[in-house]
Amino acid sequence: QVQLVESGGGLVQAGGSLRLSCAASGSISSIHFMGWYRQAPGKERELVASMGNGGNTNYADSVKGRFTISGDTAKRNLYLQMDSLKPEDTAVYYCYYFFWNGRGGYWGQGTQVTVSS
C-alpha cells in the first residue's frame, strides 16, 4: 500500500505563488511516474504536471512556464511550485503515483487551491 498526503494549498491573490507538497509512505518501489492533477468544480480531473522515474517532466499547456514539478531523489516527496497564479488555476490539486508490475496508481486526498482576482 502507498499513502500520499498533500499539503500547501490555500487562498492566494492572482499573480501570487504557492508550493504544494506530497509526502509518500509505504512501498514505492517500481514507480513509473508521479504527477499532479487538478479538478475544478464541474470539470473533469486533468493532468497538470508529471515526472517520470528518470526525471523527465511534462506540463499541461495551461501551466507551462508558470508551474514547476520536482521531487527528492528518494521519491518520497513530490512538489509543485506554482507561480503567476490565475483565477482559473482554482481547483483541488491531487498527487498521483503510478507503478509498474500491475500495482496501479494511488491518489492523495487533495488540497484546495483558490486564486482570487
C-alpha positions as CSV (number, residue, x, y, z in Angstrom):
1,Q,0.0,0.0,0.0
2,V,1.0,3.6,-0.6
3,Q,-0.2,6.6,1.2
4,L,0.0,10.1,-0.3
5,V,-0.6,13.2,1.7
6,E,-0.7,16.7,0.1
7,S,-0.2,20.0,1.8
8,G,0.4,23.6,0.9
9,G,-2.9,24.6,-0.6
10,G,-4.7,27.8,0.3
11,L,-6.0,31.1,-0.8
12,V,-3.8,33.4,-2.8
13,Q,-4.3,36.5,-4.9
14,A,-3.8,36.4,-8.7
15,G,-0.2,36.7,-9.5
16,G,0.9,35.1,-6.3
17,S,2.7,31.8,-5.6
18,L,2.1,28.6,-3.7
19,R,4.1,25.4,-3.3
20,L,2.3,22.1,-2.9
21,S,4.0,19.2,-1.3
22,C,3.1,15.5,-1.4
23,A,4.6,13.0,1.1
24,A,4.6,9.4,0.2
25,S,4.8,6.5,2.6
26,G,4.6,2.7,2.2
27,S,6.3,0.7,-0.6
28,I,7.2,2.9,-3.5
29,S,9.4,0.5,-5.5
30,S,8.7,0.2,-9.2
31,I,7.5,3.8,-9.7
32,H,6.6,4.5,-13.3
33,F,5.7,8.2,-12.9
34,M,4.5,10.8,-10.4
35,G,2.1,13.6,-11.2
36,W,-0.1,16.4,-10.0
37,Y,-3.7,16.6,-11.2
38,R,-6.4,19.1,-10.5
39,Q,-10.2,19.2,-10.6
40,A,-12.2,22.3,-10.7
41,P,-15.9,22.4,-9.8
42,G,-18.0,20.9,-12.7
43,K,-14.9,19.9,-14.6
44,E,-13.0,16.6,-15.1
45,R,-9.8,15.9,-13.4
46,E,-6.8,16.9,-15.6
47,L,-3.1,16.3,-15.5
48,V,-1.2,19.4,-14.6
49,A,2.4,18.1,-14.5
50,S,4.2,14.8,-14.4
51,M,7.6,13.4,-13.7
52,G,8.9,10.1,-15.0
53,N,11.1,7.8,-13.0
54,G,14.1,9.1,-14.9
55,G,13.3,12.7,-14.1
56,N,11.7,13.8,-17.3
57,T,8.9,16.3,-16.9
58,N,5.7,17.2,-18.8
59,Y,3.3,20.1,-18.3
60,A,-0.2,21.0,-19.4
61,D,-0.1,23.8,-21.9
62,S,-2.1,26.0,-19.5
63,V,0.7,25.9,-16.8
64,K,3.9,25.8,-18.9
65,G,6.3,28.5,-17.7
66,R,4.4,29.1,-14.5
67,F,4.4,25.7,-12.7
68,T,7.4,23.5,-11.8
69,I,7.3,19.9,-10.7
70,S,10.1,18.5,-8.6
71,G,10.9,15.7,-6.2
72,D,13.5,14.3,-3.9
73,T,15.8,11.5,-5.1
74,A,14.1,9.0,-2.8
75,K,10.8,9.9,-4.5
76,R,9.2,10.2,-1.1
77,N,8.4,13.9,-1.6
78,L,6.9,15.5,-4.7
79,Y,6.5,19.2,-5.1
80,L,4.6,21.6,-7.3
81,Q,5.8,25.2,-7.4
82,M,3.0,27.4,-8.8
83,D,3.9,31.0,-9.8
84,S,1.9,33.7,-11.5
85,L,-1.3,32.0,-10.4
86,K,-4.5,32.8,-12.2
87,P,-8.2,32.5,-11.0
88,E,-8.6,29.7,-13.5
89,D,-6.0,27.7,-11.5
90,T,-8.5,27.4,-8.7
91,A,-9.1,23.7,-8.1
92,V,-8.5,20.7,-5.8
93,Y,-5.0,19.5,-6.5
94,Y,-4.2,15.8,-6.2
95,C,-0.9,14.0,-6.0
96,Y,-0.7,10.7,-8.0
97,Y,1.9,7.9,-8.1
98,F,1.7,5.2,-10.8
99,F,3.6,1.9,-10.6
100,W,4.8,-0.8,-12.9
101,N,4.1,-4.5,-12.4
102,G,0.3,-4.2,-12.2
103,R,0.3,-2.2,-8.9
104,G,-1.7,0.5,-10.5
105,G,-1.9,4.1,-9.2
106,Y,-2.6,5.8,-5.9
107,W,-4.1,9.2,-5.2
108,G,-3.7,11.6,-2.3
109,Q,-6.8,13.2,-0.6
110,G,-6.3,16.5,-2.4
111,T,-5.6,20.1,-1.3
112,Q,-7.7,23.1,-2.2
113,V,-6.1,26.0,-4.1
114,T,-8.1,29.1,-4.5
115,V,-6.9,32.1,-6.5
116,S,-8.8,35.3,-6.1
117,S,-8.9,38.0,-8.8
